[in-house]
Amino acid sequence: MDLPIDHFRLLGVSPSAAPEAILRRLETRCDSPPDQGFTHEALLQRADLLRRSADLLTDPSDRAEYEAALLRLSESHPNGTVGLDLPTSSEVAGLILLWEAHGALEAFQLARQGLQPPQAPALGSGREADLTLLAALACRDAALEEQDQRRYESAAQLLIDGIQLQQRMGKLPDQQRQLEDTLQGLTPFRILDLLSRDLGDQDSHQRGLTLLDELVVARGGLEAADADVDQPGSLCQDDFESFFHQIRRFLTVQEQIDLFSRWFEGGAADAGFLTVLALTAAGFSRRKPEFLEQARDRMQTLANADLDPMPLLGCLDLLLGNVKDADRHFAVLRDPDLQAWFLNHPGDRLAAQCEYCRAWLERDVLPGYRDVDASGADLDAWFADRDVQGFVDRLDRKASRQIGAEEMTLAWASAGDAALGASSEPAESDQEVDSEDADATPLWQQRWVRPAAAVLALVGITVAGSVLLRRNWNPAPLLPETASRPAEEKQVEERLELDAVSSPVDDEPVASLKAGLEPSAPSEPLVSDAPTEAELQALLQGWLDAKALTLSGQQADLSVVAREPLVKRVELERAADQAAGRSKSIDAAITTIEVVDRKPQRIELLAQVAYSDRLQAADGTVIEETAPTDFIVTYVLGRDGTQWLLHDYIPGS
């Protein structure tokens, strides 16, 4: 047998070691043989080989001749390996010494070769037992050396070979189990190794995907509270999240859609939210709105008490052109800080929704994919795409929605135009929109792009804030930084609730105002556990009356009927009017209400409001006047402690 090792390395001494140092080393090696269970015969042969090497290296003439031979070999074969020719009887001992000299890989390969025909030892012999044990020990050490060099897949293949050899020999179950545990512990590192390779190596990439799938299924999902961290290869939740975020950037968006969908359908509910994000990223980056529709449908099926779906549904509806649905979702947010941010946003309602949606795309949706540009959250480019335009038009036709003059002049569109100093043109009729006139504005553009461009210009390009995944993979509310609100910008939303730009219900508005009655401030808070419709109507009327009094310059306690953000909005509006030397006279009445949704802490209702107003200068000159009009407003009431207060409102048509 040709053993790939020289006498210096076999004994474990330096080529410059003196004879005394060599003898001390010999004594130490002979007194401390490996104790893993080799036969007595193999250990005796090991000691004999050590003594032979020491005898050669301590004899001056033999050593000089040996060193000269090594020099000639290095000159003639610079990359060659020095070897020792051993008799078959010393084979096992030599392999043990090679393993001890940190030649684990060579020792494993030679031991495995010695166990195969035609060199296979007799069944039940000591040579078979020693070679089997040595193969297991050397395999594990060789794998650890590969792992130290970050060659994780190479280490895994060594362990697989060692396990298969142990299974064939059937001798050492404990050693086989150690190899299996070591292999299992390599799983996360193997996945990272395989997935981070060039996409041209598809075999490795697919093997990494398979291992990732098996790992997540074995631990019971992305967030497995019952995962056994004592099992080899298992990670605590914090370590697993760090590992998962690290490997996501090596996966394409379609690969993540496939994986997350499969895990979700297999019962891992925590993968459902990531499926929504991946579908949204794929749809937005590829300009495929049908993916966003799938994401919205999936979002509506998720049942998670810790997840407020409304912000995400609002963003998805916004991207699909469902402006009214998006507005309704944003109006019923659970998070009070997020509610306050929307209420105090310096732009109009659509401006806030666009800013939130854009930040959500940039921070939470687009990052984390191998093939998606995370900086591409351009809403104008999205709605300028032909595929998006066609999809929105198909949605309109499918739902038989006819957008007439009233819908073309939505309040937020006019507010956006007003903020930019634009004049509103009369909307075309349905027949004119559908005509073949080359100058006619397309349906999709009337519905979104023109007002979107306005509010994007209004809010600017910079988005401040952050989106983080919670421990349970749910989104923390996005809270972009709220800028200061100049008084002149307040004009775009002076009458957000009861604005005269809202379209009338029909061509002849119903003037059903409270004839001859002056507004009166509310006096008592509403604390009933289950308010009647009369009590709810009284609270809303109290809000309108208190608001009218405040804007006319009188004193009224708005905090009895509304939350602080709404109160602050009215106070700021009054301050802007006062600074400009003007005042408002408002006449508003709740004529009918309909409870849409009632919960112990929240009530949503529709109210018909009869409204007129007059804006006057300090000398009594009428600056602007709104004729009596009836329209619908969605009101959201919430219970703060024991008191019911107005939380938000959505103007309708």
C-alpha positions in Angstrom: 0.0 0.0 0.0 1.3 3.5 -0.9 0.5 5.8 2.0 0.4 9.5 1.0 2.5 10.7 3.9 6.2 11.1 4.8 8.0 10.0 8.0 8.1 13.5 9.5 4.4 14.0 9.1 3.6 10.4 10.2 5.5 11.0 13.5 4.3 14.6 13.8 7.6 16.4 14.0 9.2 19.2 12.0 11.7 18.4 9.3 14.3 20.3 11.3 13.6 18.4 14.6 16.6 17.2 16.6 16.9 13.4 17.5 16.0 14.2 21.2 12.8 15.9 20.1 11.9 13.0 17.8 12.3 10.5 20.7 10.2 12.6 23.0 7.5 12.8 20.4 7.6 9.0 19.8 7.1 8.4 23.5 4.1 10.7 23.6 2.5 9.2 20.6 2.9 5.6 21.9 1.5 6.5 25.3 -1.6 8.1 23.8 -3.2 5.9 21.2 -6.7 6.7 19.8 -9.4 5.3 22.1 -12.3 5.2 19.6 -12.4 1.4 19.7 -9.7 0.0 17.3 -8.5 -3.5 17.8 -5.4 -4.2 19.9 -3.6 -5.6 16.9 -4.1 -2.4 14.9 -2.8 -0.3 17.8 0.3 -2.5 18.1 1.0 -2.1 14.4 0.5 1.7 14.8 3.2 1.8 17.5 5.5 -0.3 15.4 5.2 2.2 12.4 5.9 5.1 14.7 9.1 3.4 16.1 10.3 2.7 12.5 9.9 6.3 11.5 11.7 7.5 14.7 14.6 5.0 14.1 15.1 6.3 10.6 15.0 10.0 11.6 17.3 9.6 14.5 20.0 7.7 12.5 22.2 10.5 10.9 23.0 8.5 7.7 19.6 7.1 7.1 18.0 10.6 7.7 20.5 12.3 5.3 19.7 9.7 2.6 16.0 10.1 3.2 16.1 13.9 3.0 18.2 13.8 -0.2 15.5 11.5 -1.7 12.8 14.0 -0.7 14.8 16.8 -2.3 15.2 15.0 -5.6 11.5 14.1 -5.7 10.5 17.8 -5.1 12.8 18.9 -7.9 11.6 16.3 -10.4 7.9 16.4 -9.4 7.2 19.8 -7.8 3.5 18.9 -7.3 4.0 15.3 -6.4 3.1 13.7 -3.1 5.6 11.8 -1.0 4.4 8.3 -0.1 5.4 5.4 2.2 5.2 1.9 0.8 3.6 -0.2 3.5 2.9 -4.0 3.6 -0.7 -5.1 3.6 -0.4 -6.2 7.2 0.3 -2.6 8.3 -2.5 -1.0 6.1 -4.9 -0.3 8.9 -2.2 1.1 11.2 -1.0 3.4 8.4 -4.5 4.7 7.7 -4.9 5.4 11.4 -1.7 7.5 11.4 -2.8 9.3 8.2 -6.1 10.2 9.9 -4.2 11.4 13.0 -2.0 13.6 10.8 -5.0 15.5 9.6 -5.3 13.5 6.4 -9.0 12.7 7.1 -10.2 12.9 3.5 -7.4 10.6 2.1 -7.9 8.2 5.1 -11.6 8.0 4.4 -11.2 7.4 0.7 -8.5 4.7 1.2 -10.6 3.0 4.0 -13.7 2.9 1.8 -11.6 1.5 -1.0 -10.2 -1.2 1.3 -13.8 -2.3 2.2 -14.8 -2.9 -1.4 -14.1 -5.9 -3.6 -11.6 -7.2 -4.4 -9.8 -5.8 -1.3 -12.7 -6.4 1.0 -11.6 -8.1 4.3 -13.2 -11.3 5.6 -16.6 -10.8 7.2 -16.3 -10.4 10.9 -12.5 -10.0 10.9 -10.6 -7.4 12.9 -9.5 -5.7 9.7 -13.1 -5.2 8.6 -14.0 -3.7 12.0 -11.0 -1.4 12.1 -11.6 -0.1 8.5 -15.3 0.4 9.1 -14.6 2.4 12.3 -11.8 4.4 10.6 -14.1 5.2 7.6 -16.7 6.7 9.9 -14.3 8.8 12.0 -12.3 10.0 9.0 -15.5 10.8 7.0 -16.9 13.0 9.8 -13.6 14.8 10.3 -13.2 15.4 6.5 -16.7 16.8 6.4 -15.9 19.2 9.2 -12.7 20.3 7.4 -14.8 21.0 4.3 -17.3 22.9 6.4 -14.5 25.1 7.9 -13.6 26.0 4.3 -17.3 26.9 3.6 -17.6 24.0 1.1 -20.9 22.9 2.6 -22.2 20.8 -0.3 -18.9 19.0 -0.6 -19.0 18.2 3.1 -22.6 16.9 2.7 -21.6 14.6 -0.1 -18.8 13.2 2.0 -21.3 12.5 4.8 -23.8 10.9 2.4 -21.0 8.6 1.1 -20.0 7.7 4.7 -23.6 7.0 5.8 -24.2 4.7 2.8 -21.0 2.8 3.6 -22.1 2.4 7.2 -25.5 1.2 6.1 -23.9 -1.4 3.9 -21.5 -2.6 6.6 -24.3 -2.6 9.3 -21.7 -2.6 12.1 -21.7 0.7 13.9 -25.2 2.2 14.4 -23.9 4.9 16.8 -21.3 6.1 14.3 -23.9 6.1 11.5 -26.2 8.2 13.7 -23.4 10.8 14.3 -22.9 11.1 10.6 -26.6 11.5 10.0 -26.8 14.2 12.7 -23.8 16.0 11.3 -25.5 15.9 7.8 -28.7 17.2 9.2 -26.9 20.1 10.9 -25.5 21.1 7.6 -28.9 21.6 6.0 -29.2 25.4 6.3 -25.6 25.9 5.2 -26.1 23.6 2.2 -29.2 25.5 1.2 -27.2 28.8 1.3 -24.3 27.2 -0.6 -26.5 25.8 -3.4 -28.9 28.7 -3.9 -26.1 31.3 -3.9 -24.4 29.7 -6.9 -24.8 31.1 -10.4 -28.2 30.5 -11.9 -26.5 28.6 -14.8 -25.9 25.7 -12.3 -29.6 24.7 -12.4 -28.9 21.3 -10.8 -27.5 22.9 -7.7 -30.2 25.5 -7.6 -33.0 22.9 -7.8 -31.3 20.8 -5.1 -31.2 23.9 -2.9 -34.9 24.6 -3.5 -35.7 21.0 -2.6 -33.7 21.1 0.6 -35.4 24.4 1.6 -38.8 22.9 1.0 -38.0 19.9 3.1 -36.5 22.1 5.9 -39.6 24.3 6.2 -42.0 21.4 6.0 -40.0 19.4 8.6 -40.1 22.4 11.1 -43.8 22.9 10.6 -43.8 26.2 8.7 -42.0 29.5 8.7 -42.9 30.3 12.3 -42.9 27.0 14.1 -43.4 27.5 17.9 -43.0 23.8 18.4 -39.8 23.4 16.4 -37.4 21.2 18.3 -34.2 23.3 18.4 -32.3 20.4 20.0 -32.6 18.5 16.7 -29.5 18.8 14.5 -30.1 21.4 11.8 -33.0 23.0 13.7 -32.9 26.7 14.3 -34.5 28.9 16.9 -37.1 31.3 15.4 -34.7 34.3 15.5 -31.9 32.3 13.7 -34.3 30.9 11.2 -35.7 34.3 10.3 -32.1 35.6 9.8 -31.3 32.6 7.6 -34.5 32.9 5.7 -34.0 36.6 4.9 -30.5 35.9 3.8 -31.5 33.3 1.3 -34.6 35.1 -0.1 -32.5 37.3 -2.3 -31.2 34.2 -4.1 -34.7 33.1 -5.1 -36.7 34.5 -8.0 -40.1 35.9 -7.4 -41.8 33.0 -9.1 -39.9 30.5 -7.0 -41.1 32.2 -3.9 -44.7 32.3 -5.1 -44.5 28.5 -5.7 -42.9 27.7 -2.4 -45.1 30.0 -0.3 -48.2 28.8 -2.0 -47.3 25.2 -1.5 -46.5 25.7 2.2 -49.7 27.7 2.7 -51.8 25.0 1.0 -50.0 22.4 3.2 -51.3 24.1 6.3 -48.6 26.6 7.1 -50.8 29.6 7.5 -47.9 31.9 8.1 -46.8 31.5 4.5 -50.0 33.1 3.2 -48.9 36.6 3.9 -45.6 36.1 2.1 -47.6 34.7 -0.9 -49.5 38.0 -1.0 -46.2 39.9 -1.1 -44.6 37.7 -3.7 -47.7 37.9 -6.0 -47.7 41.6 -5.6 -44.0 41.9 -6.4 -44.4 39.7 -9.5 -47.5 41.6 -10.7 -46.1 45.1 -10.1 -42.6 44.4 -11.5 -43.9 42.6 -14.6 -46.9 44.9 -15.1 -49.2 41.9 -14.6 -52.2 43.2 -12.7 -53.8 39.7 -12.6 -51.2 38.7 -10.1 -52.3 41.6 -7.9 -55.9 40.4 -8.2 -54.7 37.0 -7.0 -52.9 38.6 -4.1 -56.0 40.5 -3.1 -58.1 37.3 -3.2 -55.5 35.5 -1.1 -55.3 38.4 1.4 -59.1 38.1 1.9 -58.7 34.4 2.9 -56.1 35.0 5.6 -57.4 34.6 9.1 -54.9 36.1 11.5 -56.0 38.1 14.5 -52.7 39.9 14.6 -52.9 41.1 11.0 -54.9 44.1 10.0 -55.7 43.4 6.3 -57.1 46.8 5.5 -53.9 48.7 4.6 -52.8 45.9 2.3 -56.2 45.5 0.7 -56.3 49.3 0.3 -53.0 49.3 -1.5 -54.0 46.4 -3.8 -57.3 48.0 -4.7 -55.5 51.3 -5.3 -53.1 49.6 -7.8 -56.1 47.8 -9.5 -57.9 51.2 -10.0 -60.6 50.4 -7.4 -60.3 53.9 -5.8 -63.5 53.8 -3.8 -62.8 50.3 -2.4 -59.3 51.4 -1.5 -60.8 54.5 0.3 -63.2 52.3 2.2 -60.4 50.0 3.4 -58.1 52.8 4.5 -61.0 54.3 6.4 -61.3 51.4 8.8 -57.7 50.9 9.9 -57.2 49.3 13.3 -53.9 51.0 14.2 -54.6 54.3 15.9 -51.2 55.8 14.9 -51.8 54.9 11.3 -55.3 56.4 11.5 -53.8 59.6 12.9 -51.2 59.7 10.2 -53.8 59.5 7.4 -56.0 62.1 9.2 -53.1 64.5 9.6 -51.5 64.0 6.2 -50.8 67.4 4.6 -52.2 66.4 1.2 -55.7 65.1 0.3 -56.9 61.6 1.0 -55.7 60.1 -2.3 -52.3 61.8 -1.8 -51.9 60.0 1.5 -53.0 56.7 0.1 -50.5 57.0 -2.8 -47.7 57.8 -0.5 -48.5 54.9 1.8 -48.8 52.5 -1.2 -45.6 53.6 -2.8 -43.7 53.3 0.5 -45.3 49.8 1.0 -44.0 48.7 -2.4 -40.5 50.1 -1.9 -40.0 48.9 1.7 -42.0 45.7 2.1 -43.0 44.3 -1.3 -40.2 44.7 -3.9 -37.1 43.9 -1.9 -36.0 40.3 -1.4 -36.1 38.8 -4.9 -33.3 37.8 -7.2 -35.0 39.2 -10.3 -37.0 42.2 -9.0 -35.8 45.8 -9.0 -36.6 47.0 -5.5 -36.4 50.7 -6.5 -39.1 50.5 -9.2 -42.2 51.7 -7.3 -43.3 54.2 -9.9 -47.1 54.5 -9.8 -47.3 56.7 -12.9 -45.4 54.1 -15.0 -47.6 51.3 -13.6 -50.8 53.0 -14.8 -49.2 54.1 -18.1 -48.6 50.5 -19.0 -50.9 49.1 -21.8 -51.5 45.8 -20.0 -52.6 47.6 -16.8 -54.9 49.9 -18.8 -56.5 46.9 -20.5 -56.9 45.0 -17.3 -58.6 47.9 -15.5 -60.9 48.4 -18.5 -61.8 44.7 -18.5 -62.6 44.9 -14.8 -64.9 47.8 -15.5 -66.7 45.9 -18.2 -67.0 42.8 -16.2 -68.6 44.6 -13.3 -70.8 46.6 -15.7 -69.5 49.8 -14.1 -70.4 52.9 -16.2 -68.4 55.9 -15.1 -70.4 59.0 -15.9 -69.9 62.6 -15.3 -70.4 62.3 -11.6 -67.6 59.7 -11.1 -65.2 61.5 -13.4 -65.2 64.5 -11.1 -64.5 62.7 -7.8 -63.8 64.9 -4.8 -60.2 63.8 -4.6 -59.6 64.5 -8.3 -60.8 68.0 -7.9 -58.9 68.5 -4.7 -55.7 67.3 -6.5 -56.3 69.7 -9.3 -57.0 72.5 -6.9 -53.8 71.8 -5.0 -51.9 72.2 -8.3 -53.8 75.3 -9.3 -55.6 73.5 -12.2 -59.0 74.3 -13.3 -61.5 71.5 -13.5 -63.1 70.9 -16.9 -66.6 69.5 -17.2 -66.5 65.7 -17.6 -67.5 64.1 -20.8 -70.5 61.9 -21.1 -70.3 58.1 -21.3 -71.1 58.3 -25.0 -68.3 60.8 -25.6 -65.8 58.8 -23.7 -66.6 55.7 -25.8 -66.5 57.6 -29.1 -63.8 57.1 -31.6 -62.6 60.7 -31.1 -58.8 60.4 -31.0 -58.6 63.2 -28.4 -61.1 61.6 -26.0 -59.5 60.7 -22.7 -59.3 56.9 -22.2 -61.5 55.4 -19.5 -58.5 54.2 -17.4 -56.9 57.6 -17.5 -60.1 59.4 -16.4 -60.3 57.0 -13.5 -56.8 57.2 -12.3 -53.8 58.5 -14.1 -54.7 62.2 -14.3 -55.6 62.6 -10.6 -52.7 60.3 -9.6 -50.2 62.5 -11.4 -51.7 65.5 -9.6 -51.4 64.0 -6.1 -48.0 62.6 -6.9 -46.8 66.1 -7.8 -48.5 67.3 -4.6 -46.8 64.9 -2.2 -43.5 64.9 -4.0 -41.2 61.9 -4.5 -39.5 61.4 -1.1 -41.2 58.9 1.2 -40.1 58.7 4.8 -40.9 55.8 7.1 -40.3 52.1 7.3 -42.0 48.8 7.0 -40.9 45.8 9.1 -42.0 42.2 9.2 -43.1 41.3 12.6 -42.0 38.1 14.3 -45.0 36.4 12.9 -44.3 37.6 9.3 -47.1 40.2 9.5 -46.5 43.8 8.5 -46.1 46.5 11.1 -48.1 49.6 10.2 -46.3 51.9 7.8 -46.0 55.4 9.3 -44.3 57.8 6.9 -43.1 61.0 8.4 -45.8 63.7 8.5 -44.6 67.0 7.2 -45.8 70.4 8.5 -49.1 71.5 7.0 -49.1 75.1 5.5 -52.3 76.9 5.8 -52.7 77.4 2.0 -52.4 73.5 1.5 -55.4 73.1 3.8 -57.6 74.6 1.2 -57.5 71.4 -0.8 -59.4 69.6 1.9 -61.4 72.4 3.6 -64.6 70.5 3.0 -63.3 66.9 2.7 -66.4 65.6 4.4 -69.0 67.9 2.9 -67.2 69.4 -0.1 -69.2 71.1 -2.8 -67.2 69.3 -5.5 -68.9 66.0 -4.5 -71.4 65.2 -7.2 -75.1 65.5 -6.4 -77.3 62.4 -6.2 -79.4 63.6 -9.2 -79.8 66.6 -11.4 -82.2 68.3 -8.9 -80.6 68.3 -5.4 -83.0 67.9 -2.5 -82.9 70.9 -0.3 -84.0 69.4 3.0 -82.0 71.5 5.4 -83.1 72.3 8.9 -85.1 75.4 8.2 -84.8 78.1 10.7 -82.6 76.1 13.2 -79.2 77.4 14.2 -76.4 74.9 14.9 -75.9 74.0 18.6 -72.9 72.4 20.2 -73.3 68.9 21.6 -73.4 68.7 25.4 -73.3 65.0 26.5 -71.0 62.2 25.3 -72.6 59.0 23.9 -71.7 56.2 26.3 -74.4 53.6 25.6 -73.2 50.0 25.1 -75.5 49.6 22.1 -76.5 53.0 20.7 -79.8 53.3 18.9 -80.1 54.7 15.5 -81.5 57.9 17.0 -78.5 58.2 19.3 -76.1 57.6 16.4 -77.9 60.2 14.3 -77.7 62.7 17.2 -74.0 62.1 17.6 -73.4 62.8 13.8 -75.6 65.8 13.9 -73.6 67.0 16.9 -70.4 66.7 14.9 -71.8 68.7 12.1 -73.2 71.4 14.4 -70.0 71.7 16.4 -68.0 71.9 13.3 -70.2 74.6 11.8 -70.0 76.6 15.0 -66.2 76.3 15.1 -65.7 77.3 11.5 -68.1 80.3 12.0 -65.7 81.6 14.7 -67.8 80.5 17.8 -66.8 78.2 20.6 -67.8 74.5 20.5 -66.5 71.4 22.2 -65.7 69.0 19.3 -64.1 66.5 21.7 -67.5 65.3 22.8 -68.2 63.8 19.4 -64.9 63.3 17.6 -61.4 62.1 18.1 -58.5 64.5 18.5 -57.1 64.2 14.9 -60.5 65.3 13.5 -60.8 68.1 16.1 -57.3 69.3 15.2 -58.2 69.3 11.5 -61.2 71.6 12.1 -59.2 73.9 14.4 -56.5 74.2 11.8 -59.1 75.0 9.1 -60.6 77.7 11.3 -57.1 79.1 12.0 -56.4 79.3 8.3 -59.7 81.1 7.6 -59.1 83.5 10.5 -55.6 84.3 9.2 -57.0 85.1 5.8 -59.8 87.3 7.4 -62.7 85.1 6.4 -65.3 82.8 8.0 -67.7 80.0 6.9 -71.4 79.7 7.5 -72.4 76.1 7.2 -75.9 74.6 7.2 -75.8 70.8 7.4 -78.3 68.1 8.6 -78.3 64.3 8.8 -81.5 63.3 7.0 -81.2 59.5 7.1 -78.8 56.9 8.4 -78.2 53.2 7.7 -76.0 51.0 10.0 -73.7 49.1 7.7 -71.6 47.2 10.3 -71.9 47.1 14.1 -69.4 45.6 16.5 -68.8 46.2 20.3 -66.1 48.7 19.6 -66.8 49.9 16.1 -69.9 51.1 14.1 -69.9 51.9 10.4 -72.9 53.7 8.9 -74.1 55.5 5.8 -75.7 58.9 6.2 -77.5 61.2 3.8 -76.5 64.8 4.5 -78.3 67.9 3.3 -75.7 70.6 3.0 -75.0 74.2 2.0 -72.3 76.7 2.9 -71.1 80.2 2.3 -67.5 81.6 2.6 -67.4 85.3 3.6 -64.8 88.0 3.8 -64.4 90.1 6.9 -66.6 92.8 5.4 -69.4 90.3 4.7 -68.7 89.8 1.0 -69.5 86.3 -0.2 -66.4 84.7 -1.6 -67.8 81.4 -2.5 -71.2 79.7 -2.0 -72.5 76.1 -2.3 -76.1 75.6 -3.2 -78.2 73.2 -1.1 -77.1 69.6 -2.0 -77.8 66.1 -0.7 -75.1 63.4 -0.8 -73.9 60.3 1.1 -71.1 60.1 3.6 -69.7 56.9 5.3 -69.0 57.5 8.9 -66.9 55.3 11.2 -67.5 55.5 14.9 -65.2 53.9 17.5 -65.5 53.4 21.2 -62.7 55.0 23.2 -63.1 53.6 26.6 -66.8 54.0 27.3 -67.4 56.9 24.9 -68.4 56.7 21.3 -66.5 59.1 19.0 -66.3 59.8 15.3 -63.1 58.2 14.0 -63.3 58.9 10.3 -65.6 59.7 7.4 -65.6 59.1 3.6 -67.4 61.4 1.3 -69.6 59.7 -1.3 -71.7 60.7 -4.2 
